[in-house]
């Protein structure tokens, strides 16, 4: 759906699991698991029951990836994304408001310094708004498509991608009890069995009453402090006010319209790789936590190499054999001289070897 949809997917550490997606082992609908002694499979399966939950809450996202803090770009209201916005999301703390009435009625408000970005979905209509440059985009989605959120993530999205990545190479702990945003939750820890991945653990906190993922915490291998965390700091259940899902661009706004109603889409990856227009799909080599995602040279990879993006990436990458690369505490990205982009939760050396 977006030319650069894979930029956040291959860089954001909490989304690495989605980028290297492996078979789902626990995604059938299930009742919430309050007041019982659930297994990890029970807790993970209960996430599906929260799909129809109605709620409003405040999210906090923090990152400590070893990258210098970079300012967010002035673009980014467009669904096609902006590299500086993505890097900004990964190198600084952010706060957002999330309103959910149903899977196709949602509002996500990302607060930035002296500015705000909104994604408002009501049925098949999605509006994005950037107050900084007063630009709006109106998109008509295909039936059943997921809501695009341009680089940001929510606990539910992060938890689902982590669940999707569970394979025999992952050790899953028994649930423990925690409280998040005033709600009792079951916490399950996913630990890669691989010695080659940069990921140490992924901890998922799931509401005992509703199955809603409340917090996702990712630590790097050999570290104790979180490298990435997104979670609710406040959460109230109940239908949000209907007016929150209506959007009219302010007078004088720069408005762009896109009709994607007839476009193909991937129901499990609606921000997606399945229906990318005029681009090429990524390929995955390896499996589990050691897998590597590769974007062939083409439209999608080229969006990472335009003048603005290249100048920005030059600040965080360094020359390596055959291209440039950056290794954070959780994920590495390798841009080859022949135009390909490779990424994974592995050291740069693994990406270089995979590119040959």
URCOR-V607454 format. One line per field, one symbol per residue. phi: phi as a letter, one per 30 degrees, with the letter a starting at -180 (. if undefined). burial: + if it has 9 or more other C-alpha atoms within 8 Angstrom, else -. A space follows every 10 residues. Layout:
phi=???
burial=???
//
This chain:
phi=.bdceddddc cdddceeddc ecedcbbdea decdibcddd ddddddeddd ecdcabaccb bbbbcicddb dddddjdddd iadddddddc bbdbbbcbbb caecbbbbcc cbdhabcbbb cbiccbccbb ddchcbbccc ddeiddddbh jdbbeddddd ddddcdbedb ccdddbcbcb hicdbccccc bdddccdddc bbcccbeddc iddcabbccd eiccddcabb adcbabdkdd edddccbbdd eiddcccbcc dcddacdcad cdddcddicb ddcbciaidc dbcbcdeled ddddbdeddd dddddccbdb eilbabbcdb abbbcddcjd bbaldbdeed dddddd
burial=++++++++++ ++++++++++ ++-+--+-++ -++----+-+ -+++++++++ +-++++++++ +++++----+ -++-++++++ ++++++++++ ++++++++++ ++++++++++ ++--++++++ ++-+++++++ ++-+++++++ ++--+++-++ +--+++-+++ +++++++-++ ++--+--+-+ +--+++++++ ++----++++ ++++++++-+ ++++++++++ +----+++++ +++++---++ ---++----- --+-+----+ ----++--++ ++++++--++ -+-+--++++ ++++++++++ +++++---++ -+---++--- --++++++++ ++++++--++ ++++++++-- ++----
//
